[in-house]
Amino acid sequence: MPVEYKINVAVTTDQFIDLLRATTLGNRRPVDDRECIAGMLNNSNLVVSAWEAEKLVGIARSMTDFHFACYLSDLAVDEEYQKQGIGKKLQEITQQQLGPKCKLILVAAPNTNDYYEQIGYMHNPRCWWLERDQRIQ
């Protein structure tokens, strides 16, 4: 059965959690916190999803202004469906939704640097973050 790609269609919290658990990304996302996962979905303004029939097999979840910056917060493809070009297609469709000057920005999973470099991303070692329980000093 072919994979179908959809833009901004409803994804349930359970579907998203099931997909995350079927990937290594599930180890780095709060899959046991339904409220947080629901908030992640509900407050994203660009979600490209990949479906095999009614099963969610991939997702590119982003926050963007569509003109300058698009932060691709989650790129996940079910491990059973990897190596079929689904992740790359999700990114291509995401990029097609953006304006001509909009950068696609992401924080790579630990072992994926080679993948992102291979498909054209540039590496930037200047990423910084502040955990929620830390305070600006």
Buried (B, 14 or more C-beta within 10 A) or exposed (E): EEBEBBEEEEBEBEBBBBBBBBBEBBEEBBBEEEEEBBEBBEEBEBBBBBBBEEBBBBBBBBBBEEEEBBBBBBBBBBEEBBEBEBBBBBBBBBBEBBEEEBEBBBEBBEEBEEEBEEEEBEEEEEEEEEEEEEEEE
